[in-house]
Amino acid sequence: MKAESGGQDEMAGGVAAEGGGGGGEGSTSSEATINAAERYMKEVMETFGDQEEKLVMFREIMNDFRTERTDIAGVVGRVKELFKGHNNLIEGFNFFLPKGYEITVDKHQPPPDTLEFIRLVKERDESVYRRFMDVIFRYQREHMDLIKLCREVGALFSEDYPDLFVKFIRFLPPT
């Protein structure tokens, strides 16, 4: 099953074939390949170190991939589901895919947790929701720094919805 996507053929599961590609096999020297694989695994461990079940599932996916018990589209679907909301890990998995294959992610689609948070803000207070979205759009449009963003969102949430501010902070990148 194939679908057109941005000039590349895309198979089910978000795997693009032809052009692009992971390049896991033979694309770099073996030492560079090992170093890149180790960096990726370290990133996975840092992200999910406190979630043993995700690490076990990832090992199972990698084992199934290595032993060819699962085809590429199946592996990609499982990786995208396991790492949902962590586009850096999803895209990083491209390294392991054979040449000619690439996992694609929709960078404009916020992670599911983000959508749930936005829905929660809207349910609590429509007026605060509109002002919150204005701040977020300004942040994106004007490339506002994180400190200013935190101050503005904090001012919106602090009085009536301090729990929302705590949840909002979890979405910020580590500094």
C-alpha positions in Angstrom: 0.0 0.0 0.0 1.5 3.3 -1.1 0.5 6.9 -0.9 2.0 10.1 -2.4 3.6 12.5 0.1 5.7 15.4 -0.9 7.2 13.8 -4.0 8.3 10.6 -2.3 6.4 7.3 -2.3 5.3 6.6 1.2 4.4 3.1 2.4 1.9 2.3 5.2 3.3 3.4 8.6 5.0 6.5 7.4 8.0 4.9 5.6 9.2 6.8 2.6 10.9 4.8 -0.1 13.1 6.1 -2.9 15.5 8.8 -2.1 16.0 10.1 1.4 16.7 7.3 3.8 18.3 6.0 6.8 21.5 4.6 5.5 22.1 2.3 8.4 23.9 -0.2 6.1 27.2 0.8 4.7 26.6 4.5 4.6 29.4 5.4 7.0 32.5 3.8 8.4 31.9 1.1 11.0 33.3 3.1 13.9 31.1 6.1 13.0 28.1 3.8 12.7 28.7 2.3 16.1 29.2 5.8 17.6 25.9 7.1 16.1 24.0 4.0 17.3 25.4 4.4 20.8 24.4 8.1 20.8 20.9 7.2 19.7 20.6 4.4 22.4 21.9 6.9 25.0 19.2 9.3 24.0 16.5 6.6 24.2 17.8 5.6 27.7 17.8 9.2 28.9 14.3 9.8 27.6 12.8 6.6 29.0 15.2 5.6 31.8 12.4 5.7 34.3 10.0 3.7 32.1 11.3 0.2 31.9 8.4 -1.1 29.9 9.2 1.3 27.0 12.8 0.2 27.1 11.8 -3.5 27.0 9.4 -2.8 24.1 12.1 -1.0 22.2 14.5 -3.9 22.7 11.8 -6.2 21.3 11.2 -4.0 18.3 15.0 -3.9 17.6 15.3 -7.7 18.0 12.3 -8.3 15.7 13.8 -5.9 13.2 17.3 -7.5 13.4 15.9 -11.1 13.0 13.5 -9.9 10.3 10.4 -11.2 12.2 8.8 -7.8 11.3 8.9 -6.0 8.0 10.1 -2.4 7.8 6.6 -0.9 7.7 5.7 -2.9 10.9 8.9 -1.8 12.7 8.3 1.8 11.7 4.7 1.7 12.9 5.8 0.2 16.2 8.5 2.8 16.7 6.2 5.7 15.9 3.7 4.4 18.4 6.2 3.7 21.1 8.0 7.1 20.7 4.8 9.1 20.1 5.4 12.8 21.0 9.2 12.3 20.7 9.9 13.2 17.1 13.6 13.4 17.7 13.6 9.7 18.6 11.3 8.7 15.7 13.4 10.6 13.2 16.6 9.3 14.8 15.5 5.7 14.1 16.1 6.5 10.4 19.7 5.7 11.1 18.8 2.0 11.5 16.7 1.7 8.4 18.1 0.4 5.1 19.0 2.9 2.4 15.9 4.2 0.6 13.7 4.2 3.7 12.8 7.0 6.0 10.3 7.6 8.8 8.4 10.8 8.3 6.7 12.7 11.0 4.3 15.6 10.8 6.2 18.4 12.5 3.0 20.6 12.5 1.0 18.1 14.5 1.5 18.7 18.2 2.0 15.6 20.4 -1.2 14.1 21.9 -0.3 15.3 25.4 -0.2 18.9 24.1 -3.6 18.6 22.5 -5.0 17.2 25.8 -3.4 20.1 27.7 -4.9 22.7 25.3 -8.3 21.1 25.6 -8.1 21.2 29.4 -7.3 25.0 29.3 -10.2 25.6 27.0 -12.6 23.5 29.2 -11.5 25.5 32.3 -11.9 29.0 31.0 -12.6 30.0 27.4 -11.2 33.5 28.0 -7.9 32.3 29.5 -7.7 29.8 26.6 -7.9 32.5 24.0 -5.3 34.6 25.8 -3.1 31.5 26.2 -3.3 30.7 22.5 -2.5 34.3 21.7 0.7 34.1 23.8 1.7 30.8 22.2 1.2 32.2 18.6 3.2 35.3 19.6 5.9 33.0 21.0 6.1 31.2 17.6 5.7 34.3 15.4 8.1 36.6 17.3 10.5 33.9 18.5 9.9 35.0 22.1 12.4 33.7 24.6 11.3 31.0 27.1 11.6 33.3 30.1 9.2 35.8 28.6 6.9 33.0 27.6 6.9 31.6 31.1 6.2 35.0 32.6 3.2 35.6 30.3 1.7 32.1 30.8 2.4 32.3 34.5 0.5 35.6 34.7 -2.4 33.9 32.9 -2.6 30.8 35.1 -1.1 31.8 38.4 -4.1 33.2 40.2 -6.9 30.8 39.2 -5.2 27.8 37.6 -1.7 27.2 39.2 -2.0 23.5 38.3 -2.2 24.4 34.6 1.0 26.4 34.9 2.7 23.3 36.5 1.5 21.2 33.6 2.6 23.8 31.1 6.2 23.8 32.5 6.5 20.1 31.7 6.2 20.9 27.9 9.2 23.3 28.0 12.5 22.0 26.7 15.2 21.4 29.4 17.6 24.3 29.9 
